[in-house]
Amino acid sequence: MNRKPADCGTLYGLGLGPGAPDLMTVRADRLLRGARHLAFFRKAGRPGQARQIVEGLLPEGVREYPLEYPVTTEIPFDSPSYKGILAAFYAECCDRLKALARTGEDVVVLCEGDPFFYGSFMHLYTRLRDSLPIQVVPAITGMSAAWTATGLPMTWGDDMLTVLTGTLPETELVRRMAESDALVVMKVGRNLPRVRDALARTGRLESAWLVENASMANQRVVKLSEAEQLSAPYFSIVLVHGQGRRP
């Protein structure tokens, strides 16, 4: 393990929750309002969802460091070039943040949802945890906000909950959907038709919900069988509720 300088600043992975500012934790709000240096991921030319969530909550004079993805959906995520490009990007981000922290300054990195649940911050954490003091502030996940938005309990009794990604092959989605009682499907986007077909093959389409932008002003909740679109916004989750044991 690398030795951490005694006068080094701390890197905070700040979970913001699903999108509504008032669903942040008290700890996250306190750290955010006291931040001097703020980093956040975004697509080039976009304001960044994490940055939009905290609009109006930042202290005067805070310095901002956008970390702009070199690619997002322009090339397939499973291509060697995609992996190489992003690996170089995360290494560059780490160099920037490490240089700043080693001046003695704390740095807050904004994280949509929970930092350890499908978040970009994880790629920084694994690269920096042996060389910088890091604290992770957990948060409400997007899937929790999504199932709350349906107005139905997600799991009962002995229900087994499975979290899947829509990027999986359809045959794999079918296999795992058939094994579980309650389902959460993340990373829906352009994979929506594949997810819909997999649910239909397992006889679960009529029980599925599509929740877009959970907890945000533009939240939309609809039965998946009634959603005719071929894609969904980035912040979209498909749910199938468990129906297990209860008194």
PLY file of the C-alpha trace (Angstrom):
ply
format ascii 1.0
element vertex 247
property float x
property float y
property float z
element edge 246
property int vertex1
property int vertex2
end_header
0.00 0.00 0.00
1.27 3.46 -0.88
2.04 5.80 1.94
-0.45 8.67 2.23
1.06 12.11 2.92
0.09 13.40 6.35
-0.93 16.80 4.98
-2.91 15.40 2.07
-6.49 16.50 1.56
-9.38 14.03 1.56
-11.32 12.95 -1.50
-15.05 12.62 -0.83
-17.26 10.49 -3.04
-20.54 12.29 -2.37
-23.67 10.28 -3.09
-26.46 12.64 -4.17
-29.27 10.13 -4.28
-31.73 9.60 -7.14
-32.11 13.22 -8.23
-34.29 15.22 -5.85
-32.02 17.48 -3.76
-34.09 16.92 -0.62
-33.35 13.18 -0.81
-29.67 13.78 -0.09
-28.40 12.74 3.33
-27.65 15.31 6.00
-23.97 14.36 5.76
-23.91 14.91 2.01
-25.62 18.29 2.35
-23.14 19.40 5.03
-20.10 18.42 2.96
-21.54 19.97 -0.18
-22.27 23.33 1.46
-18.75 23.46 2.88
-16.93 22.40 -0.29
-14.05 24.46 -1.64
-13.26 22.17 -4.59
-15.97 20.30 -6.49
-15.52 17.72 -9.25
-18.23 16.04 -11.29
-18.60 13.89 -14.38
-20.43 15.07 -17.46
-20.67 14.53 -21.18
-18.82 17.19 -23.18
-21.10 20.10 -23.97
-23.64 19.13 -21.30
-24.10 20.66 -17.82
-23.95 17.24 -16.13
-26.82 15.69 -14.18
-24.94 15.61 -10.88
-24.09 19.30 -11.20
-27.70 20.15 -12.00
-28.91 18.36 -8.88
-26.86 20.65 -6.63
-27.69 23.90 -8.40
-28.31 26.59 -5.77
-26.72 24.58 -2.97
-23.05 25.42 -3.51
-21.09 27.84 -1.36
-19.82 31.07 -2.86
-16.36 30.78 -4.34
-16.29 27.01 -4.79
-13.98 25.93 -7.60
-15.46 23.47 -10.08
-13.68 20.75 -12.05
-15.79 19.11 -14.78
-14.56 15.63 -15.70
-15.76 15.19 -19.28
-16.19 11.71 -20.71
-14.32 11.22 -24.01
-17.03 8.77 -25.15
-20.39 7.61 -23.84
-22.54 5.72 -26.35
-20.67 6.59 -29.55
-18.94 3.18 -29.72
-19.98 -0.19 -28.23
-19.10 -0.51 -24.53
-17.63 -4.00 -25.07
-15.14 -2.93 -27.74
-11.41 -2.87 -26.80
-11.14 0.77 -27.90
-13.95 1.80 -25.54
-12.22 0.19 -22.58
-8.87 1.71 -23.48
-10.23 5.21 -24.00
-12.09 5.19 -20.67
-9.16 3.69 -18.79
-6.95 6.55 -19.99
-9.68 9.05 -19.07
-10.01 7.74 -15.51
-6.23 7.75 -15.11
-6.14 11.41 -16.18
-8.95 12.27 -13.75
-7.04 10.57 -10.94
-3.90 12.54 -11.72
-5.83 15.82 -11.56
-7.56 14.98 -8.29
-4.42 13.57 -6.69
-2.43 16.70 -7.55
-5.13 18.88 -5.99
-5.49 16.77 -2.84
-1.73 16.77 -2.30
-1.81 20.53 -1.93
-3.76 19.86 1.27
-7.18 20.64 -0.20
-10.24 18.44 0.25
-12.10 17.58 -2.95
-15.77 16.66 -3.21
-16.69 14.44 -6.17
-20.40 14.45 -6.98
-21.96 11.04 -7.57
-25.45 10.41 -8.91
-27.22 7.79 -6.82
-24.89 5.81 -4.57
-21.14 6.02 -5.28
-20.64 2.24 -5.07
-23.62 1.25 -7.23
-22.88 1.41 -10.98
-21.18 4.78 -10.50
-18.20 6.35 -12.26
-16.66 7.25 -8.91
-15.82 3.58 -8.34
-13.20 3.83 -11.09
-11.53 6.68 -9.23
-11.82 4.97 -5.87
-10.08 1.76 -6.93
-7.23 3.72 -8.48
-6.72 6.20 -5.61
-7.63 4.38 -2.39
-4.02 3.40 -1.68
-2.58 6.86 -2.26
-5.20 9.30 -0.91
-7.52 9.51 2.09
-10.97 8.79 0.66
-14.37 8.89 2.31
-17.48 7.60 0.59
-20.87 9.06 1.51
-23.61 6.53 0.67
-26.98 7.56 -0.70
-30.45 6.43 -1.67
-30.19 4.48 -4.92
-32.18 5.27 -8.03
-33.88 1.89 -7.89
-35.25 2.65 -4.42
-36.76 5.89 -5.66
-38.12 4.07 -8.71
-40.00 1.37 -6.85
-41.31 3.95 -4.39
-42.66 5.90 -7.36
-44.80 2.92 -8.39
-46.60 3.00 -5.04
-46.08 -0.74 -4.54
-43.81 -2.63 -2.12
-40.88 -4.20 -3.96
-40.26 -7.37 -1.97
-42.24 -9.50 0.47
-41.19 -12.23 2.89
-38.66 -14.50 1.19
-38.68 -12.80 -2.21
-35.36 -12.91 -4.02
-34.46 -9.58 -5.64
-32.20 -9.58 -8.69
-30.58 -6.49 -10.20
-29.80 -6.85 -13.91
-28.41 -4.57 -16.62
-30.17 -4.15 -19.92
-26.83 -4.53 -21.67
-26.87 -8.30 -21.06
-27.69 -10.63 -23.99
-31.38 -11.45 -24.20
-30.79 -15.13 -23.42
-29.00 -14.18 -20.21
-31.75 -11.75 -19.25
-34.34 -14.47 -19.77
-32.41 -16.97 -17.65
-31.94 -14.63 -14.73
-35.44 -13.18 -14.90
-36.89 -16.68 -14.70
-34.89 -17.41 -11.53
-35.98 -14.38 -9.50
-39.07 -13.15 -7.70
-38.50 -9.39 -7.94
-36.52 -7.68 -10.69
-34.70 -4.40 -11.19
-33.26 -3.72 -14.63
-30.75 -0.88 -14.84
-29.10 0.67 -17.92
-32.26 0.47 -19.97
-31.85 3.24 -22.58
-31.63 1.82 -26.08
-31.79 -1.68 -24.63
-35.51 -1.28 -23.86
-36.75 -3.54 -26.70
-34.43 -6.36 -25.55
-35.61 -5.99 -21.96
-39.25 -5.97 -23.06
-38.78 -9.10 -25.21
-37.00 -10.94 -22.37
-39.84 -10.14 -19.97
-42.40 -11.31 -22.52
-40.53 -14.60 -22.94
-40.67 -15.20 -19.18
-44.34 -14.24 -18.95
-43.61 -11.17 -16.81
-44.20 -8.29 -19.18
-47.67 -7.48 -17.86
-46.23 -7.15 -14.33
-43.38 -4.83 -15.33
-43.13 -1.08 -14.78
-40.98 1.53 -16.50
-39.91 4.43 -14.28
-38.11 7.36 -15.88
-36.28 10.06 -13.91
-37.44 8.80 -10.52
-37.89 11.57 -7.90
-37.16 14.31 -10.46
-39.58 16.94 -11.76
-40.02 15.02 -15.04
-40.67 11.65 -13.40
-42.78 9.24 -15.46
-44.24 5.94 -14.26
-45.98 3.60 -16.72
-46.71 -0.09 -17.19
-44.04 -1.36 -19.55
-46.62 -3.13 -21.70
-48.19 0.27 -22.39
-44.91 2.05 -23.19
-44.49 1.93 -26.95
-41.18 3.77 -27.25
-38.03 1.99 -28.45
-35.70 3.68 -25.98
-35.81 5.29 -22.57
-33.97 8.23 -20.96
-30.66 7.61 -19.23
-32.30 7.63 -15.79
-34.76 4.82 -16.43
-35.39 1.60 -14.54
-37.62 -1.39 -15.27
-39.19 -3.13 -12.27
-41.11 -6.31 -11.54
-42.40 -6.46 -7.97
-42.19 -9.56 -5.83
-45.38 -11.23 -4.64
-43.98 -13.37 -1.84
-44.97 -14.48 1.62
-46.92 -12.07 3.81
-49.16 -12.37 6.91
0 1
1 2
2 3
3 4
4 5
5 6
6 7
7 8
8 9
9 10
10 11
11 12
12 13
13 14
14 15
15 16
16 17
17 18
18 19
19 20
20 21
21 22
22 23
23 24
24 25
25 26
26 27
27 28
28 29
29 30
30 31
31 32
32 33
33 34
34 35
35 36
36 37
37 38
38 39
39 40
40 41
41 42
42 43
43 44
44 45
45 46
46 47
47 48
48 49
49 50
50 51
51 52
52 53
53 54
54 55
55 56
56 57
57 58
58 59
59 60
60 61
61 62
62 63
63 64
64 65
65 66
66 67
67 68
68 69
69 70
70 71
71 72
72 73
73 74
74 75
75 76
76 77
77 78
78 79
79 80
80 81
81 82
82 83
83 84
84 85
85 86
86 87
87 88
88 89
89 90
90 91
91 92
92 93
93 94
94 95
95 96
96 97
97 98
98 99
99 100
100 101
101 102
102 103
103 104
104 105
105 106
106 107
107 108
108 109
109 110
110 111
111 112
112 113
113 114
114 115
115 116
116 117
117 118
118 119
119 120
120 121
121 122
122 123
123 124
124 125
125 126
126 127
127 128
128 129
129 130
130 131
131 132
132 133
133 134
134 135
135 136
136 137
137 138
138 139
139 140
140 141
141 142
142 143
143 144
144 145
145 146
146 147
147 148
148 149
149 150
150 151
151 152
152 153
153 154
154 155
155 156
156 157
157 158
158 159
159 160
160 161
161 162
162 163
163 164
164 165
165 166
166 167
167 168
168 169
169 170
170 171
171 172
172 173
173 174
174 175
175 176
176 177
177 178
178 179
179 180
180 181
181 182
182 183
183 184
184 185
185 186
186 187
187 188
188 189
189 190
190 191
191 192
192 193
193 194
194 195
195 196
196 197
197 198
198 199
199 200
200 201
201 202
202 203
203 204
204 205
205 206
206 207
207 208
208 209
209 210
210 211
211 212
212 213
213 214
214 215
215 216
216 217
217 218
218 219
219 220
220 221
221 222
222 223
223 224
224 225
225 226
226 227
227 228
228 229
229 230
230 231
231 232
232 233
233 234
234 235
235 236
236 237
237 238
238 239
239 240
240 241
241 242
242 243
243 244
244 245
245 246
